[in-house]
Amino acid sequence: MRVEYDRPPNYDEIARRFKIVGKNVLFAWGDTIYNPMRIKIPPHLKAHEEMHGWRQRQRNSVEEWWKDYLYNEDFRCQEEVIAHQVEYRTLVRVCPNRAYRRSALKITAKRLASPLYGRMITPKFAETLLLQAKP
């Protein structure tokens, strides 16, 4: 995926739904990762955004995916679980020792359960879902 140092086309709508202004947030839009804060994108976050982009391209349109993501909490939860599972697998593939896996699991679960996504699930349940990821 290419990276653009700009806001995605629907940034204003995203900002109305979530508290993202001034935060280091990446956005997938089809084959593009939007990186308005110009943060360094580590491999696990790139994998996360690539999964969102791939899933968006499987829909009728990226706009349709985003509409569901913004206004359907069940859909958003499902999409974030899938992307966070990929993120977690990418993290543990780099350094698969037990202590690192445990730490990566807790950090990734905390992000998945965070206010950024609307606190859809608890961190403990997020850990369970992350461990269900297919290798």
GUGU-557889 format. One record per residue (C-alpha): residue in three letters; x, y, z. Coordinates in nm, 2 decimals. Example, Ala and Ser with C-alpha at 12.3 -4.5 7.8 and 13.67 -1.06 7.14 Angstrom:
GUGU-557889
('Ala',(1.23,-0.45,0.78)) ('Ser',(1.37,-0.11,0.71)) 
//
This chain:
GUGU-557889
('Met',(0.00,0.00,0.00)) ('Arg',(0.12,0.35,-0.07)) ('Val',(0.14,0.61,0.21)) ('Glu',(0.00,0.96,0.18)) ('Tyr',(0.09,1.23,0.43)) ('Asp',(-0.26,1.37,0.42)) ('Arg',(-0.61,1.31,0.56)) ('Pro',(-0.84,1.05,0.41)) ('Pro',(-1.13,1.18,0.20)) ('Asn',(-1.38,1.13,0.49)) ('Tyr',(-1.16,1.27,0.77)) ('Asp',(-1.42,1.52,0.88)) ('Glu',(-1.69,1.25,0.92)) ('Ile',(-1.44,1.03,1.11)) ('Ala',(-1.35,1.32,1.34)) ('Arg',(-1.72,1.39,1.42)) ('Arg',(-1.76,1.02,1.53)) ('Phe',(-1.43,0.97,1.71)) ('Lys',(-1.19,1.18,1.92)) ('Ile',(-0.90,1.17,1.67)) ('Val',(-0.80,1.53,1.62)) ('Gly',(-0.44,1.58,1.71)) ('Lys',(-0.38,1.20,1.76)) ('Asn',(-0.14,0.98,1.58)) ('Val',(-0.40,0.78,1.38)) ('Leu',(-0.36,0.60,1.05)) ('Phe',(-0.64,0.55,0.81)) ('Ala',(-0.68,0.29,0.53)) ('Trp',(-0.86,0.39,0.22)) ('Gly',(-0.85,0.11,-0.04)) ('Asp',(-0.48,0.09,-0.15)) ('Thr',(-0.37,0.39,0.05)) ('Ile',(-0.26,0.44,0.41)) ('Tyr',(-0.33,0.80,0.51)) ('Asn',(-0.08,0.92,0.77)) ('Pro',(-0.16,1.29,0.84)) ('Met',(0.07,1.31,1.15)) ('Arg',(0.36,1.16,0.95)) ('Ile',(0.43,0.90,1.21)) ('Lys',(0.68,0.62,1.15)) ('Ile',(0.46,0.31,1.06)) ('Pro',(0.60,0.00,1.22)) ('Pro',(0.54,-0.33,1.04)) ('His',(0.26,-0.44,1.28)) ('Leu',(0.06,-0.12,1.22)) ('Lys',(0.12,-0.15,0.85)) ('Ala',(-0.01,-0.50,0.85)) ('His',(-0.32,-0.38,1.05)) ('Glu',(-0.39,-0.10,0.79)) ('Glu',(-0.33,-0.34,0.50)) ('Met',(-0.59,-0.57,0.63)) ('His',(-0.84,-0.29,0.65)) ('Gly',(-0.75,-0.19,0.29)) ('Trp',(-0.79,-0.54,0.16)) ('Arg',(-1.13,-0.58,0.33)) ('Gln',(-1.24,-0.25,0.19)) ('Arg',(-1.15,-0.36,-0.16)) ('Gln',(-1.37,-0.67,-0.11)) ('Arg',(-1.68,-0.45,-0.07)) ('Asn',(-1.87,-0.27,-0.34)) ('Ser',(-1.68,0.05,-0.25)) ('Val',(-1.45,0.19,0.01)) ('Glu',(-1.72,0.44,0.09)) ('Glu',(-1.96,0.16,0.18)) ('Trp',(-1.71,0.00,0.41)) ('Trp',(-1.64,0.33,0.58)) ('Lys',(-2.02,0.40,0.63)) ('Asp',(-2.06,0.07,0.79)) ('Tyr',(-1.75,0.12,1.00)) ('Leu',(-1.86,0.46,1.13)) ('Tyr',(-2.22,0.38,1.20)) ('Asn',(-2.24,0.01,1.28)) ('Glu',(-2.06,-0.08,1.60)) ('Asp',(-2.09,-0.46,1.54)) ('Phe',(-1.93,-0.42,1.19)) ('Arg',(-1.66,-0.19,1.34)) ('Cys',(-1.58,-0.44,1.61)) ('Gln',(-1.56,-0.73,1.37)) ('Glu',(-1.32,-0.53,1.14)) ('Glu',(-1.10,-0.42,1.43)) ('Val',(-1.08,-0.77,1.57)) ('Ile',(-0.96,-0.90,1.23)) ('Ala',(-0.71,-0.61,1.19)) ('His',(-0.58,-0.64,1.54)) ('Gln',(-0.54,-1.02,1.50)) ('Val',(-0.31,-0.95,1.20)) ('Glu',(-0.13,-0.69,1.40)) ('Tyr',(-0.07,-0.92,1.69)) ('Arg',(0.05,-1.21,1.47)) ('Thr',(0.29,-0.97,1.30)) ('Leu',(0.43,-0.86,1.64)) ('Val',(0.49,-1.21,1.77)) ('Arg',(0.63,-1.33,1.45)) ('Val',(0.92,-1.09,1.50)) ('Cys',(1.01,-1.21,1.85)) ('Pro',(0.82,-1.51,1.96)) ('Asn',(0.94,-1.57,2.31)) ('Arg',(0.68,-1.62,2.58)) ('Ala',(0.73,-1.29,2.77)) ('Tyr',(0.72,-1.09,2.45)) ('Arg',(0.40,-1.26,2.33)) ('Arg',(0.23,-1.19,2.66)) ('Ser',(0.33,-0.83,2.65)) ('Ala',(0.23,-0.79,2.29)) ('Leu',(-0.11,-0.95,2.36)) ('Lys',(-0.18,-0.71,2.65)) ('Ile',(-0.08,-0.40,2.45)) ('Thr',(-0.27,-0.50,2.14)) ('Ala',(-0.58,-0.60,2.34)) ('Lys',(-0.57,-0.27,2.52)) ('Arg',(-0.56,-0.08,2.19)) ('Leu',(-0.85,-0.29,2.06)) ('Ala',(-1.05,-0.21,2.37)) ('Ser',(-0.96,0.16,2.37)) ('Pro',(-1.18,0.47,2.35)) ('Leu',(-1.04,0.52,2.00)) ('Tyr',(-1.28,0.25,1.87)) ('Gly',(-1.56,0.32,2.12)) ('Arg',(-1.47,0.08,2.40)) ('Met',(-1.67,-0.19,2.22)) ('Ile',(-1.52,-0.48,2.43)) ('Thr',(-1.31,-0.53,2.74)) ('Pro',(-0.93,-0.58,2.73)) ('Lys',(-0.97,-0.93,2.87)) ('Phe',(-1.22,-1.03,2.60)) ('Ala',(-1.00,-0.86,2.34)) ('Glu',(-0.71,-1.09,2.45)) ('Thr',(-0.94,-1.39,2.40)) ('Leu',(-1.03,-1.27,2.05)) ('Leu',(-0.67,-1.20,1.96)) ('Leu',(-0.57,-1.55,2.06)) ('Gln',(-0.83,-1.70,1.83)) ('Ala',(-0.64,-1.57,1.53)) ('Lys',(-0.55,-1.82,1.27)) ('Pro',(-0.17,-1.85,1.22)) 
//
